[in-house]
Amino acid sequence: MESNVQTPTRRELLWMLGFGSIAIGAIGCGGGGGSKTTKTTVSGIVRNAADNDIEVEGATVLIGGKSAVTFTRDNASVANPVGTFLINDALVGAFTATVTVPGKPAQTVAFQPPVKAGANADIVLIINIGQVGGRVLAPNGTPAADAFVSITTDIGSVSAVTDSTGRFLLENVLEGTAELTASLGPANAVKTVNVVIGYTDIGDVSLVDDGNTNPPPTANTITGTVTDSTNAATKLAGVSVVLLRNEIQVETTTTDANGKYGFLRPVGTYRIQVLATGYLDGVSDVFTLTSANTPPNAPKVIDISLVPRT
């Protein structure tokens, strides 16, 4: 009787053996006896605040126990621009990076949000400038989410809002002694902070109830009104206003019912971008915020007129 079974060739046999090894390995990984490592990917760019935020070449970036070196002009490409880095398998929950430029002391730089499992959004690490971080606690001792935090130096103020765990990060803060304030409703706190280059963690800031239920509004250093170009009397409410520092987005807000917006930012070079449904994007000229625009002085006024889409 003639057999229909064909003898596999050597190539087919090797392929089957290789496939079998892979399959066995995959099955073995699914068992409960081994340890599992959470895979992460963290990418970003390093910039130098002391040199107009220029990209930093050849810096070693350490995040969550893993490191990489930023691309130099010699080995950069379209996919990997100068100053960028890519780190795999960084520890989940890490929120600081150690940046070491050859021949210079290492600097610790914080970022938000912390590293999560999987792919993380690109982060910007700015060296040679101060950062202040910590946690705000409500009067009952629990983390205070959505608390307003501001720090004031000789040339201006920087502000942020706490996350769901009460943590905050104030970036681009100049060195020296500064006053930090935190508030949530009628509760507030004031703390003196010594700001240094890199990240300064000031720990917990505890709010205390204040009997004044109608505190004065926060002063802004940049304000403006968004209107319709076809009718200046039409104020555009609820549109997105983006603040760019050296073409990098640093803060966003929305206009109020009267089309007004405001930012509390330190001295620097900025640009305003406005995004609204039914209108072309509005972009201001580059402008410089100086100490003349910081409290108690009048803020810098940048009005934007949007052109309707046709």
BATORPA-577066 format. One record per residue (C-alpha): chain; residue in one letter; x, y, z; residue number from 1. Coordinates in nm, 3 decimals, always signed. Example, Ala and Ser with C-alpha at 12.3 -4.5 7.8 and 13.67 -1.06 7.14 Angstrom:
<site chain="A" res="A" x="+1.230" y="-0.450" z="+0.780" n="1"/>
<site chain="A" res="S" x="+1.367" y="-0.106" z="+0.714" n="2"/>
! end
This chain:
<site chain="A" res="M" x="+0.000" y="+0.000" z="+0.000" n="1"/>
<site chain="A" res="E" x="+0.138" y="+0.339" z="-0.099" n="2"/>
<site chain="A" res="S" x="+0.183" y="+0.590" z="+0.186" n="3"/>
<site chain="A" res="N" x="+0.062" y="+0.952" z="+0.147" n="4"/>
<site chain="A" res="V" x="+0.291" y="+1.078" z="+0.425" n="5"/>
<site chain="A" res="Q" x="+0.572" y="+1.297" z="+0.289" n="6"/>
<site chain="A" res="T" x="+0.911" y="+1.313" z="+0.456" n="7"/>
<site chain="A" res="P" x="+0.994" y="+1.678" z="+0.546" n="8"/>
<site chain="A" res="T" x="+1.303" y="+1.833" z="+0.395" n="9"/>
<site chain="A" res="R" x="+1.589" y="+1.947" z="+0.618" n="10"/>
<site chain="A" res="R" x="+1.484" y="+2.313" z="+0.575" n="11"/>
<site chain="A" res="E" x="+1.125" y="+2.229" z="+0.673" n="12"/>
<site chain="A" res="L" x="+1.245" y="+2.028" z="+0.970" n="13"/>
<site chain="A" res="L" x="+1.463" y="+2.313" z="+1.096" n="14"/>
<site chain="A" res="W" x="+1.173" y="+2.559" z="+1.060" n="15"/>
<site chain="A" res="M" x="+0.942" y="+2.331" z="+1.259" n="16"/>
<site chain="A" res="L" x="+1.202" y="+2.281" z="+1.530" n="17"/>
<site chain="A" res="G" x="+1.261" y="+2.654" z="+1.555" n="18"/>
<site chain="A" res="F" x="+0.889" y="+2.726" z="+1.568" n="19"/>
<site chain="A" res="G" x="+0.846" y="+2.459" z="+1.835" n="20"/>
<site chain="A" res="S" x="+1.117" y="+2.620" z="+2.046" n="21"/>
<site chain="A" res="I" x="+0.947" y="+2.957" z="+2.023" n="22"/>
<site chain="A" res="A" x="+0.610" y="+2.810" z="+2.112" n="23"/>
<site chain="A" res="I" x="+0.753" y="+2.626" z="+2.411" n="24"/>
<site chain="A" res="G" x="+0.928" y="+2.943" z="+2.527" n="25"/>
<site chain="A" res="A" x="+0.605" y="+3.142" z="+2.499" n="26"/>
<site chain="A" res="I" x="+0.415" y="+2.883" z="+2.698" n="27"/>
<site chain="A" res="G" x="+0.686" y="+2.881" z="+2.962" n="28"/>
<site chain="A" res="C" x="+0.664" y="+3.261" z="+3.000" n="29"/>
<site chain="A" res="G" x="+0.296" y="+3.234" z="+3.085" n="30"/>
<site chain="A" res="G" x="+0.356" y="+3.020" z="+3.393" n="31"/>
<site chain="A" res="G" x="+0.329" y="+3.148" z="+3.746" n="32"/>
<site chain="A" res="G" x="+0.682" y="+3.054" z="+3.853" n="33"/>
<site chain="A" res="G" x="+0.876" y="+3.346" z="+3.697" n="34"/>
<site chain="A" res="S" x="+0.886" y="+3.718" z="+3.773" n="35"/>
<site chain="A" res="K" x="+0.728" y="+3.968" z="+3.533" n="36"/>
<site chain="A" res="T" x="+0.894" y="+4.300" z="+3.443" n="37"/>
<site chain="A" res="T" x="+0.674" y="+4.593" z="+3.341" n="38"/>
<site chain="A" res="K" x="+0.795" y="+4.725" z="+3.005" n="39"/>
<site chain="A" res="T" x="+0.816" y="+5.101" z="+2.960" n="40"/>
<site chain="A" res="T" x="+0.937" y="+5.341" z="+2.696" n="41"/>
<site chain="A" res="V" x="+1.035" y="+5.698" z="+2.784" n="42"/>
<site chain="A" res="S" x="+1.145" y="+5.947" z="+2.520" n="43"/>
<site chain="A" res="G" x="+1.221" y="+6.316" z="+2.534" n="44"/>
<site chain="A" res="I" x="+1.467" y="+6.597" z="+2.478" n="45"/>
<site chain="A" res="V" x="+1.719" y="+6.782" z="+2.698" n="46"/>
<site chain="A" res="R" x="+1.746" y="+7.160" z="+2.668" n="47"/>
<site chain="A" res="N" x="+1.978" y="+7.415" z="+2.829" n="48"/>
<site chain="A" res="A" x="+1.799" y="+7.709" z="+2.995" n="49"/>
<site chain="A" res="A" x="+2.132" y="+7.891" z="+3.030" n="50"/>
<site chain="A" res="D" x="+2.175" y="+7.892" z="+2.650" n="51"/>
<site chain="A" res="N" x="+1.837" y="+7.990" z="+2.504" n="52"/>
<site chain="A" res="D" x="+1.696" y="+7.640" z="+2.559" n="53"/>
<site chain="A" res="I" x="+1.929" y="+7.493" z="+2.296" n="54"/>
<site chain="A" res="E" x="+1.931" y="+7.113" z="+2.258" n="55"/>
<site chain="A" res="V" x="+2.197" y="+6.938" z="+2.468" n="56"/>
<site chain="A" res="E" x="+2.415" y="+6.689" z="+2.282" n="57"/>
<site chain="A" res="G" x="+2.580" y="+6.383" z="+2.434" n="58"/>
<site chain="A" res="A" x="+2.419" y="+6.413" z="+2.778" n="59"/>
<site chain="A" res="T" x="+2.353" y="+6.097" z="+2.979" n="60"/>
<site chain="A" res="V" x="+1.993" y="+6.075" z="+3.100" n="61"/>
<site chain="A" res="L" x="+1.911" y="+5.834" z="+3.386" n="62"/>
<site chain="A" res="I" x="+1.544" y="+5.763" z="+3.459" n="63"/>
<site chain="A" res="G" x="+1.412" y="+5.484" z="+3.680" n="64"/>
<site chain="A" res="G" x="+1.740" y="+5.290" z="+3.682" n="65"/>
<site chain="A" res="K" x="+1.789" y="+5.298" z="+3.304" n="66"/>
<site chain="A" res="S" x="+1.994" y="+5.540" z="+3.096" n="67"/>
<site chain="A" res="A" x="+2.053" y="+5.668" z="+2.745" n="68"/>
<site chain="A" res="V" x="+2.267" y="+5.936" z="+2.578" n="69"/>
<site chain="A" res="T" x="+2.114" y="+6.225" z="+2.383" n="70"/>
<site chain="A" res="F" x="+2.180" y="+6.230" z="+2.011" n="71"/>
<site chain="A" res="T" x="+2.456" y="+6.459" z="+1.884" n="72"/>
<site chain="A" res="R" x="+2.459" y="+6.644" z="+1.555" n="73"/>
<site chain="A" res="D" x="+2.687" y="+6.374" z="+1.416" n="74"/>
<site chain="A" res="N" x="+2.448" y="+6.086" z="+1.480" n="75"/>
<site chain="A" res="A" x="+2.109" y="+6.261" z="+1.477" n="76"/>
<site chain="A" res="S" x="+1.844" y="+6.193" z="+1.214" n="77"/>
<site chain="A" res="V" x="+1.489" y="+6.293" z="+1.127" n="78"/>
<site chain="A" res="A" x="+1.361" y="+6.018" z="+1.354" n="79"/>
<site chain="A" res="N" x="+1.611" y="+6.104" z="+1.630" n="80"/>
<site chain="A" res="P" x="+1.671" y="+6.483" z="+1.641" n="81"/>
<site chain="A" res="V" x="+1.959" y="+6.647" z="+1.824" n="82"/>
<site chain="A" res="G" x="+1.922" y="+6.635" z="+2.202" n="83"/>
<site chain="A" res="T" x="+1.661" y="+6.358" z="+2.209" n="84"/>
<site chain="A" res="F" x="+1.684" y="+6.027" z="+2.394" n="85"/>
<site chain="A" res="L" x="+1.497" y="+5.698" z="+2.427" n="86"/>
<site chain="A" res="I" x="+1.498" y="+5.485" z="+2.743" n="87"/>
<site chain="A" res="N" x="+1.348" y="+5.137" z="+2.768" n="88"/>
<site chain="A" res="D" x="+1.237" y="+4.956" z="+3.085" n="89"/>
<site chain="A" res="A" x="+1.252" y="+5.258" z="+3.320" n="90"/>
<site chain="A" res="L" x="+1.094" y="+5.193" z="+3.658" n="91"/>
<site chain="A" res="V" x="+0.721" y="+5.269" z="+3.669" n="92"/>
<site chain="A" res="G" x="+0.651" y="+5.564" z="+3.901" n="93"/>
<site chain="A" res="A" x="+0.983" y="+5.742" z="+3.843" n="94"/>
<site chain="A" res="F" x="+0.938" y="+6.119" z="+3.814" n="95"/>
<site chain="A" res="T" x="+1.295" y="+6.252" z="+3.820" n="96"/>
<site chain="A" res="A" x="+1.582" y="+6.229" z="+3.574" n="97"/>
<site chain="A" res="T" x="+1.953" y="+6.266" z="+3.641" n="98"/>
<site chain="A" res="V" x="+2.112" y="+6.455" z="+3.352" n="99"/>
<site chain="A" res="T" x="+2.491" y="+6.453" z="+3.321" n="100"/>
<site chain="A" res="V" x="+2.665" y="+6.667" z="+3.062" n="101"/>
<site chain="A" res="P" x="+3.028" y="+6.562" z="+3.002" n="102"/>
<site chain="A" res="G" x="+3.257" y="+6.762" z="+3.228" n="103"/>
<site chain="A" res="K" x="+2.968" y="+6.912" z="+3.428" n="104"/>
<site chain="A" res="P" x="+2.804" y="+6.817" z="+3.762" n="105"/>
<site chain="A" res="A" x="+2.492" y="+6.600" z="+3.733" n="106"/>
<site chain="A" res="Q" x="+2.155" y="+6.772" z="+3.768" n="107"/>
<site chain="A" res="T" x="+1.827" y="+6.626" z="+3.890" n="108"/>
<site chain="A" res="V" x="+1.526" y="+6.732" z="+3.682" n="109"/>
<site chain="A" res="A" x="+1.165" y="+6.639" z="+3.763" n="110"/>
<site chain="A" res="F" x="+0.883" y="+6.580" z="+3.516" n="111"/>
<site chain="A" res="Q" x="+0.508" y="+6.508" z="+3.516" n="112"/>
<site chain="A" res="P" x="+0.330" y="+6.274" z="+3.496" n="113"/>
<site chain="A" res="P" x="+0.545" y="+5.993" z="+3.642" n="114"/>
<site chain="A" res="V" x="+0.655" y="+5.701" z="+3.423" n="115"/>
<site chain="A" res="K" x="+0.369" y="+5.461" z="+3.350" n="116"/>
<site chain="A" res="A" x="+0.362" y="+5.116" z="+3.194" n="117"/>
<site chain="A" res="G" x="+0.387" y="+5.113" z="+2.816" n="118"/>
<site chain="A" res="A" x="+0.476" y="+5.413" z="+2.602" n="119"/>
<site chain="A" res="N" x="+0.512" y="+5.751" z="+2.774" n="120"/>
<site chain="A" res="A" x="+0.461" y="+6.088" z="+2.608" n="121"/>
<site chain="A" res="D" x="+0.774" y="+6.284" z="+2.513" n="122"/>
<site chain="A" res="I" x="+0.913" y="+6.485" z="+2.805" n="123"/>
<site chain="A" res="V" x="+1.124" y="+6.802" z="+2.804" n="124"/>
<site chain="A" res="L" x="+1.410" y="+6.812" z="+3.056" n="125"/>
<site chain="A" res="I" x="+1.549" y="+7.164" z="+3.102" n="126"/>
<site chain="A" res="I" x="+1.882" y="+7.193" z="+3.281" n="127"/>
<site chain="A" res="N" x="+2.047" y="+7.496" z="+3.448" n="128"/>
<site chain="A" res="I" x="+1.720" y="+7.626" z="+3.590" n="129"/>
<site chain="A" res="G" x="+1.542" y="+7.562" z="+3.919" n="130"/>
<site chain="A" res="Q" x="+1.234" y="+7.349" z="+3.982" n="131"/>
<site chain="A" res="V" x="+1.027" y="+7.322" z="+4.298" n="132"/>
<site chain="A" res="G" x="+0.801" y="+7.028" z="+4.379" n="133"/>
<site chain="A" res="G" x="+0.614" y="+6.884" z="+4.672" n="134"/>
<site chain="A" res="R" x="+0.270" y="+6.792" z="+4.798" n="135"/>
<site chain="A" res="V" x="-0.015" y="+7.006" z="+4.928" n="136"/>
<site chain="A" res="L" x="-0.224" y="+6.874" z="+5.216" n="137"/>
<site chain="A" res="A" x="-0.574" y="+6.993" z="+5.306" n="138"/>
<site chain="A" res="P" x="-0.642" y="+7.115" z="+5.662" n="139"/>
<site chain="A" res="N" x="-0.759" y="+6.761" z="+5.752" n="140"/>
<site chain="A" res="G" x="-0.424" y="+6.615" z="+5.638" n="141"/>
<site chain="A" res="T" x="-0.545" y="+6.452" z="+5.314" n="142"/>
<site chain="A" res="P" x="-0.386" y="+6.528" z="+4.974" n="143"/>
<site chain="A" res="A" x="-0.534" y="+6.845" z="+4.825" n="144"/>
<site chain="A" res="A" x="-0.616" y="+6.796" z="+4.457" n="145"/>
<site chain="A" res="D" x="-0.660" y="+7.102" z="+4.230" n="146"/>
<site chain="A" res="A" x="-0.491" y="+7.336" z="+4.478" n="147"/>
<site chain="A" res="F" x="-0.330" y="+7.647" z="+4.326" n="148"/>
<site chain="A" res="V" x="+0.044" y="+7.680" z="+4.397" n="149"/>
<site chain="A" res="S" x="+0.259" y="+7.981" z="+4.311" n="150"/>
<site chain="A" res="I" x="+0.618" y="+8.082" z="+4.378" n="151"/>
<site chain="A" res="T" x="+0.740" y="+8.441" z="+4.355" n="152"/>
<site chain="A" res="T" x="+1.099" y="+8.548" z="+4.287" n="153"/>
<site chain="A" res="D" x="+1.255" y="+8.887" z="+4.227" n="154"/>
<site chain="A" res="I" x="+1.149" y="+8.893" z="+3.861" n="155"/>
<site chain="A" res="G" x="+0.811" y="+8.722" z="+3.855" n="156"/>
<site chain="A" res="S" x="+0.594" y="+8.427" z="+3.947" n="157"/>
<site chain="A" res="V" x="+0.540" y="+8.067" z="+3.835" n="158"/>
<site chain="A" res="S" x="+0.222" y="+7.874" z="+3.912" n="159"/>
<site chain="A" res="A" x="+0.077" y="+7.523" z="+3.888" n="160"/>
<site chain="A" res="V" x="-0.222" y="+7.316" z="+4.002" n="161"/>
<site chain="A" res="T" x="-0.183" y="+7.001" z="+4.211" n="162"/>
<site chain="A" res="D" x="-0.275" y="+6.661" z="+4.067" n="163"/>
<site chain="A" res="S" x="-0.509" y="+6.402" z="+4.219" n="164"/>
<site chain="A" res="T" x="-0.241" y="+6.306" z="+4.476" n="165"/>
<site chain="A" res="G" x="-0.180" y="+6.666" z="+4.582" n="166"/>
<site chain="A" res="R" x="+0.160" y="+6.684" z="+4.408" n="167"/>
<site chain="A" res="F" x="+0.280" y="+6.985" z="+4.209" n="168"/>
<site chain="A" res="L" x="+0.580" y="+7.084" z="+4.001" n="169"/>
<site chain="A" res="L" x="+0.686" y="+7.445" z="+3.944" n="170"/>
<site chain="A" res="E" x="+0.929" y="+7.475" z="+3.654" n="171"/>
<site chain="A" res="N" x="+1.165" y="+7.746" z="+3.528" n="172"/>
<site chain="A" res="V" x="+1.224" y="+7.901" z="+3.871" n="173"/>
<site chain="A" res="L" x="+1.530" y="+8.120" z="+3.926" n="174"/>
<site chain="A" res="E" x="+1.782" y="+8.043" z="+4.199" n="175"/>
<site chain="A" res="G" x="+1.753" y="+8.213" z="+4.536" n="176"/>
<site chain="A" res="T" x="+1.513" y="+8.260" z="+4.822" n="177"/>
<site chain="A" res="A" x="+1.149" y="+8.271" z="+4.715" n="178"/>
<site chain="A" res="E" x="+0.804" y="+8.269" z="+4.870" n="179"/>
<site chain="A" res="L" x="+0.569" y="+7.983" z="+4.785" n="180"/>
<site chain="A" res="T" x="+0.195" y="+8.013" z="+4.841" n="181"/>
<site chain="A" res="A" x="-0.071" y="+7.742" z="+4.814" n="182"/>
<site chain="A" res="S" x="-0.449" y="+7.776" z="+4.832" n="183"/>
<site chain="A" res="L" x="-0.767" y="+7.575" z="+4.792" n="184"/>
<site chain="A" res="G" x="-1.090" y="+7.760" z="+4.863" n="185"/>
<site chain="A" res="P" x="-1.056" y="+7.947" z="+5.192" n="186"/>
<site chain="A" res="A" x="-0.752" y="+7.739" z="+5.300" n="187"/>
<site chain="A" res="N" x="-0.400" y="+7.860" z="+5.226" n="188"/>
<site chain="A" res="A" x="-0.034" y="+7.832" z="+5.324" n="189"/>
<site chain="A" res="V" x="+0.290" y="+8.028" z="+5.278" n="190"/>
<site chain="A" res="K" x="+0.639" y="+7.877" z="+5.281" n="191"/>
<site chain="A" res="T" x="+0.986" y="+8.022" z="+5.222" n="192"/>
<site chain="A" res="V" x="+1.188" y="+7.814" z="+4.977" n="193"/>
<site chain="A" res="N" x="+1.557" y="+7.811" z="+4.885" n="194"/>
<site chain="A" res="V" x="+1.562" y="+7.739" z="+4.512" n="195"/>
<site chain="A" res="V" x="+1.875" y="+7.581" z="+4.360" n="196"/>
<site chain="A" res="I" x="+1.966" y="+7.465" z="+4.010" n="197"/>
<site chain="A" res="G" x="+1.783" y="+7.142" z="+3.940" n="198"/>
<site chain="A" res="Y" x="+1.494" y="+6.993" z="+4.136" n="199"/>
<site chain="A" res="T" x="+1.414" y="+7.097" z="+4.494" n="200"/>
<site chain="A" res="D" x="+1.157" y="+6.882" z="+4.677" n="201"/>
<site chain="A" res="I" x="+1.010" y="+7.085" z="+4.963" n="202"/>
<site chain="A" res="G" x="+0.796" y="+6.801" z="+5.098" n="203"/>
<site chain="A" res="D" x="+0.446" y="+6.866" z="+5.234" n="204"/>
<site chain="A" res="V" x="+0.277" y="+7.205" z="+5.244" n="205"/>
<site chain="A" res="S" x="-0.015" y="+7.201" z="+5.490" n="206"/>
<site chain="A" res="L" x="-0.309" y="+7.433" z="+5.424" n="207"/>
<site chain="A" res="V" x="-0.479" y="+7.620" z="+5.707" n="208"/>
<site chain="A" res="D" x="-0.839" y="+7.740" z="+5.693" n="209"/>
<site chain="A" res="D" x="-0.879" y="+8.114" z="+5.643" n="210"/>
<site chain="A" res="G" x="-1.185" y="+8.301" z="+5.756" n="211"/>
<site chain="A" res="N" x="-1.173" y="+8.523" z="+5.447" n="212"/>
<site chain="A" res="T" x="-1.406" y="+8.347" z="+5.201" n="213"/>
<site chain="A" res="N" x="-1.353" y="+8.609" z="+4.929" n="214"/>
<site chain="A" res="P" x="-0.974" y="+8.637" z="+4.876" n="215"/>
<site chain="A" res="P" x="-0.842" y="+8.868" z="+4.604" n="216"/>
<site chain="A" res="P" x="-0.793" y="+8.712" z="+4.259" n="217"/>
<site chain="A" res="T" x="-0.449" y="+8.595" z="+4.148" n="218"/>
<site chain="A" res="A" x="-0.259" y="+8.858" z="+3.954" n="219"/>
<site chain="A" res="N" x="-0.152" y="+8.763" z="+3.600" n="220"/>
<site chain="A" res="T" x="+0.162" y="+8.863" z="+3.411" n="221"/>
<site chain="A" res="I" x="+0.006" y="+8.805" z="+3.065" n="222"/>
<site chain="A" res="T" x="-0.356" y="+8.887" z="+2.979" n="223"/>
<site chain="A" res="G" x="-0.562" y="+8.942" z="+2.668" n="224"/>
<site chain="A" res="T" x="-0.898" y="+8.918" z="+2.495" n="225"/>
<site chain="A" res="V" x="-0.992" y="+8.692" z="+2.203" n="226"/>
<site chain="A" res="T" x="-1.237" y="+8.843" z="+1.952" n="227"/>
<site chain="A" res="D" x="-1.392" y="+8.776" z="+1.611" n="228"/>
<site chain="A" res="S" x="-1.204" y="+8.961" z="+1.335" n="229"/>
<site chain="A" res="T" x="-1.530" y="+9.045" z="+1.157" n="230"/>
<site chain="A" res="N" x="-1.677" y="+9.207" z="+1.468" n="231"/>
<site chain="A" res="A" x="-1.448" y="+9.323" z="+1.748" n="232"/>
<site chain="A" res="A" x="-1.747" y="+9.340" z="+1.982" n="233"/>
<site chain="A" res="T" x="-1.785" y="+8.962" z="+1.959" n="234"/>
<site chain="A" res="K" x="-1.583" y="+8.815" z="+2.246" n="235"/>
<site chain="A" res="L" x="-1.503" y="+8.444" z="+2.204" n="236"/>
<site chain="A" res="A" x="-1.567" y="+8.247" z="+2.523" n="237"/>
<site chain="A" res="G" x="-1.438" y="+7.897" z="+2.604" n="238"/>
<site chain="A" res="V" x="-1.165" y="+7.885" z="+2.337" n="239"/>
<site chain="A" res="S" x="-0.824" y="+7.725" z="+2.400" n="240"/>
<site chain="A" res="V" x="-0.529" y="+7.957" z="+2.458" n="241"/>
<site chain="A" res="V" x="-0.179" y="+7.804" z="+2.445" n="242"/>
<site chain="A" res="L" x="+0.132" y="+7.973" z="+2.583" n="243"/>
<site chain="A" res="L" x="+0.458" y="+7.887" z="+2.405" n="244"/>
<site chain="A" res="R" x="+0.803" y="+7.955" z="+2.549" n="245"/>
<site chain="A" res="N" x="+1.066" y="+7.943" z="+2.276" n="246"/>
<site chain="A" res="E" x="+0.807" y="+7.752" z="+2.067" n="247"/>
<site chain="A" res="I" x="+0.754" y="+7.489" z="+2.342" n="248"/>
<site chain="A" res="Q" x="+0.408" y="+7.463" z="+2.497" n="249"/>
<site chain="A" res="V" x="+0.433" y="+7.551" z="+2.867" n="250"/>
<site chain="A" res="E" x="+0.072" y="+7.618" z="+2.970" n="251"/>
<site chain="A" res="T" x="-0.286" y="+7.623" z="+2.840" n="252"/>
<site chain="A" res="T" x="-0.606" y="+7.791" z="+2.953" n="253"/>
<site chain="A" res="T" x="-0.950" y="+7.887" z="+2.817" n="254"/>
<site chain="A" res="T" x="-1.115" y="+8.224" z="+2.777" n="255"/>
<site chain="A" res="D" x="-1.389" y="+8.328" z="+3.018" n="256"/>
<site chain="A" res="A" x="-1.739" y="+8.448" z="+2.931" n="257"/>
<site chain="A" res="N" x="-1.595" y="+8.783" z="+2.820" n="258"/>
<site chain="A" res="G" x="-1.328" y="+8.628" z="+2.597" n="259"/>
<site chain="A" res="K" x="-1.051" y="+8.710" z="+2.844" n="260"/>
<site chain="A" res="Y" x="-0.757" y="+8.486" z="+2.940" n="261"/>
<site chain="A" res="G" x="-0.457" y="+8.516" z="+3.168" n="262"/>
<site chain="A" res="F" x="-0.125" y="+8.350" z="+3.254" n="263"/>
<site chain="A" res="L" x="+0.102" y="+8.390" z="+3.555" n="264"/>
<site chain="A" res="R" x="+0.451" y="+8.334" z="+3.416" n="265"/>
<site chain="A" res="P" x="+0.808" y="+8.457" z="+3.488" n="266"/>
<site chain="A" res="V" x="+1.023" y="+8.683" z="+3.273" n="267"/>
<site chain="A" res="G" x="+1.096" y="+8.526" z="+2.934" n="268"/>
<site chain="A" res="T" x="+1.019" y="+8.511" z="+2.564" n="269"/>
<site chain="A" res="Y" x="+0.674" y="+8.384" z="+2.467" n="270"/>
<site chain="A" res="R" x="+0.412" y="+8.350" z="+2.195" n="271"/>
<site chain="A" res="I" x="+0.033" y="+8.304" z="+2.221" n="272"/>
<site chain="A" res="Q" x="-0.161" y="+8.052" z="+2.009" n="273"/>
<site chain="A" res="V" x="-0.543" y="+8.039" z="+2.008" n="274"/>
<site chain="A" res="L" x="-0.750" y="+7.743" z="+1.885" n="275"/>
<site chain="A" res="A" x="-1.126" y="+7.773" z="+1.831" n="276"/>
<site chain="A" res="T" x="-1.380" y="+7.567" z="+1.638" n="277"/>
<site chain="A" res="G" x="-1.491" y="+7.748" z="+1.321" n="278"/>
<site chain="A" res="Y" x="-1.187" y="+7.980" z="+1.315" n="279"/>
<site chain="A" res="L" x="-0.837" y="+7.976" z="+1.174" n="280"/>
<site chain="A" res="D" x="-0.572" y="+7.932" z="+1.443" n="281"/>
<site chain="A" res="G" x="-0.454" y="+8.263" z="+1.582" n="282"/>
<site chain="A" res="V" x="-0.085" y="+8.318" z="+1.660" n="283"/>
<site chain="A" res="S" x="+0.070" y="+8.627" z="+1.815" n="284"/>
<site chain="A" res="D" x="+0.409" y="+8.774" z="+1.743" n="285"/>
<site chain="A" res="V" x="+0.691" y="+8.670" z="+1.975" n="286"/>
<site chain="A" res="F" x="+0.697" y="+8.899" z="+2.279" n="287"/>
<site chain="A" res="T" x="+0.918" y="+8.941" z="+2.585" n="288"/>
<site chain="A" res="L" x="+0.781" y="+8.945" z="+2.937" n="289"/>
<site chain="A" res="T" x="+0.989" y="+9.170" z="+3.164" n="290"/>
<site chain="A" res="S" x="+0.988" y="+9.261" z="+3.531" n="291"/>
<site chain="A" res="A" x="+0.778" y="+9.564" z="+3.434" n="292"/>
<site chain="A" res="N" x="+0.489" y="+9.321" z="+3.369" n="293"/>
<site chain="A" res="T" x="+0.501" y="+9.144" z="+3.707" n="294"/>
<site chain="A" res="P" x="+0.289" y="+9.227" z="+4.014" n="295"/>
<site chain="A" res="P" x="+0.220" y="+9.488" z="+4.133" n="296"/>
<site chain="A" res="N" x="+0.280" y="+9.630" z="+3.784" n="297"/>
<site chain="A" res="A" x="+0.037" y="+9.597" z="+3.493" n="298"/>
<site chain="A" res="P" x="+0.057" y="+9.268" z="+3.294" n="299"/>
<site chain="A" res="K" x="+0.157" y="+9.229" z="+2.931" n="300"/>
<site chain="A" res="V" x="-0.158" y="+9.255" z="+2.716" n="301"/>
<site chain="A" res="I" x="-0.175" y="+9.033" z="+2.406" n="302"/>
<site chain="A" res="D" x="-0.513" y="+9.053" z="+2.229" n="303"/>
<site chain="A" res="I" x="-0.591" y="+8.800" z="+1.955" n="304"/>
<site chain="A" res="S" x="-0.843" y="+8.845" z="+1.671" n="305"/>
<site chain="A" res="L" x="-0.953" y="+8.520" z="+1.502" n="306"/>
<site chain="A" res="V" x="-1.053" y="+8.492" z="+1.136" n="307"/>
<site chain="A" res="P" x="-1.362" y="+8.272" z="+1.069" n="308"/>
<site chain="A" res="R" x="-1.314" y="+7.972" z="+0.843" n="309"/>
<site chain="A" res="T" x="-1.481" y="+8.009" z="+0.506" n="310"/>
! end
